[in-house]
Amino acid sequence: MDFPFPNRPGAPLDEGRLRLFRARPLVPVVLPGGHRALLVTRHADVRTVLSDDRFSREAWTGGTLFARTPESLALAACDPPTHTRRRKAVQAWFTARRAEADRPRIEALAERLLDGMAAHGPPADLIGEFATPLPYTVICDMLGIPAGDLGLLLPWVTAMMSAGRYPAAEVEAARQGMHGYFADRLAERRARPGSDLLSVLAAAPELSAEEIVVFGYGLLAAGGETTSNFLAACVVELARRPDLAARLRADPALIPSAVEEFLRWVWFAGTGGRPHAVVADVALDGVPLGPGDVVVPLTDAANRDPAAFSGADEFDPARSPNPHLGLGHGRHMCLGAPHARLELQVAIAALLRRFGDLALAVDPDRLEWRDRMFVRGLWRLPVTWTPGRDG
């Protein structure tokens, strides 16, 4: 069968896909270009692929499963020692301590955005008015990029995240536009350094100019696109589960744990994950693999593995422990995980507090899910509430 699979609606993993993944720990598929691969579905095996040096991202030469080129994925597509050198250059900006220090300004930003939603009144597109500007403004501030430039940058990000939705010429034009924008910003920082992350990268002797440019737009897309789409899926689930929303309103201290459960529950990777080439003999689930074999680790499938999670098909906002792989694992653990967690916690808490009866403004079956895109999510999320009940 061909992979990536056609998209299906819904925030959690599709039941048909879930049955397929549980039936076979290694699912044979054909990737674009005719490359044969195995989908890795079990939690323990996915952890192995993401952390074992016998599986290499750099050794995979069949291209990406979405629109960006391998060269434009400087961090996500490389192995140590290159990966270690590049990640070290920015790691200090993405610690849990730094995220916590940023909490007050993220909370203030969330309140300002929700003030705007309340002032305009329902219905509102939660993605356009809140879920997108919140994380993108945070990462723009870190990079020292005007949030006012998002009108130019966001269409480029969308095209570059295509997994077959946009024509190749449009994708390449977006990549060139993004590359030129960040090359110009790099030149500005080298002429007039500031205190932002891009200035720090510009002064890093271990990084080439090309690496810095790619880092710049990679951080922009990763810092905004993932959290924006994930937050929207969380809101859809909260709308489907009014008892959950009521429980979190009554006990906001439960929200951080609920965010971890959302990270386990939400079906997020539109293309499944980056292929890994086997570079030394290894076995997964007792199946021997050798150099030249290709595997695709499915974190979404791993997060619903009954061997790793008691009550794997139940959403438990108080689940503990919760060894989900929603933010990756091992050396490819999401660089921005602390900020992503905090932004989701802040956003969900603010939404539940400000809009006591927040609900979908359309039938759930009419929601337009992002098809043929690297990151799953929604194009728009119309919501409504009772005016005057917002704080």
Rosetta blueprint (number, residue, H / E / L):
1 M L
2 D E
3 F L
4 P L
5 F L
6 P L
7 N L
8 R L
9 P L
10 G L
11 A L
12 P E
13 L L
14 D L
15 E H
16 G H
17 R H
18 L H
19 R H
20 L H
21 F H
22 R H
23 A H
24 R L
25 P L
26 L E
27 V E
28 P E
29 V E
30 V E
31 L L
32 P L
33 G L
34 G L
35 H L
36 R E
37 A E
38 L E
39 L E
40 V E
41 T L
42 R L
43 H H
44 A H
45 D H
46 V H
47 R H
48 T H
49 V H
50 L H
51 S H
52 D L
53 D L
54 R L
55 F E
56 S E
57 R L
58 E L
59 A L
60 W L
61 T L
62 G L
63 G L
64 T L
65 L L
66 F L
67 A L
68 R L
69 T L
70 P H
71 E H
72 S H
73 L L
74 A L
75 L L
76 A L
77 A L
78 C L
79 D L
80 P L
81 P L
82 T H
83 H H
84 T H
85 R H
86 R H
87 R H
88 K H
89 A H
90 V H
91 Q H
92 A H
93 W H
94 F H
95 T L
96 A H
97 R H
98 R H
99 A H
100 E H
101 A H
102 D H
103 R H
104 P H
105 R H
106 I H
107 E H
108 A H
109 L H
110 A H
111 E H
112 R H
113 L H
114 L H
115 D H
116 G H
117 M H
118 A H
119 A H
120 H H
121 G L
122 P L
123 P L
124 A E
125 D E
126 L H
127 I H
128 G H
129 E H
130 F H
131 A H
132 T L
133 P H
134 L H
135 P H
136 Y H
137 T H
138 V H
139 I H
140 C H
141 D H
142 M H
143 L H
144 G L
145 I L
146 P L
147 A H
148 G H
149 D H
150 L H
151 G H
152 L H
153 L H
154 L H
155 P H
156 W H
157 V H
158 T H
159 A H
160 M H
161 M L
162 S E
163 A L
164 G L
165 R L
166 Y L
167 P L
168 A H
169 A H
170 E H
171 V H
172 E H
173 A H
174 A H
175 R H
176 Q H
177 G H
178 M H
179 H H
180 G H
181 Y H
182 F H
183 A H
184 D H
185 R H
186 L H
187 A H
188 E H
189 R H
190 R H
191 A H
192 R L
193 P L
194 G L
195 S L
196 D L
197 L H
198 L H
199 S H
200 V H
201 L H
202 A H
203 A L
204 A L
205 P L
206 E L
207 L L
208 S L
209 A H
210 E H
211 E H
212 I H
213 V H
214 V H
215 F H
216 G H
217 Y H
218 G H
219 L H
220 L H
221 A H
222 A H
223 G H
224 G H
225 E H
226 T H
227 T H
228 S H
229 N H
230 F H
231 L H
232 A H
233 A H
234 C H
235 V H
236 V H
237 E H
238 L H
239 A H
240 R H
241 R L
242 P H
243 D H
244 L H
245 A H
246 A H
247 R H
248 L H
249 R H
250 A H
251 D L
252 P H
253 A H
254 L H
255 I H
256 P H
257 S H
258 A H
259 V H
260 E H
261 E H
262 F H
263 L H
264 R H
265 W H
266 V E
267 W L
268 F L
269 A E
270 G L
271 T L
272 G L
273 G L
274 R L
275 P L
276 H E
277 A E
278 V E
279 V L
280 A L
281 D L
282 V E
283 A E
284 L E
285 D L
286 G L
287 V E
288 P E
289 L E
290 G L
291 P L
292 G L
293 D L
294 V E
295 V E
296 V E
297 P E
298 L L
299 T H
300 D H
301 A H
302 A H
303 N L
304 R L
305 D L
306 P L
307 A L
308 A L
309 F L
310 S L
311 G L
312 A L
313 D L
314 E L
315 F L
316 D L
317 P L
318 A L
319 R L
320 S L
321 P L
322 N L
323 P L
324 H L
325 L L
326 G L
327 L L
328 G L
329 H L
330 G H
331 R H
332 H H
333 M L
334 C L
335 L L
336 G L
337 A H
338 P H
339 H H
340 A H
341 R H
342 L H
343 E H
344 L H
345 Q H
346 V H
347 A H
348 I H
349 A H
350 A H
351 L H
352 L H
353 R H
354 R H
355 F E
356 G L
357 D L
358 L L
359 A E
360 L E
361 A L
362 V L
363 D L
364 P H
365 D H
366 R H
367 L L
368 E L
369 W E
370 R L
371 D L
372 R L
373 M E
374 F L
375 V E
376 R L
377 G L
378 L E
379 W L
380 R L
381 L L
382 P E
383 V E
384 T E
385 W L
386 T L
387 P L
388 G L
389 R L
390 D E
391 G L
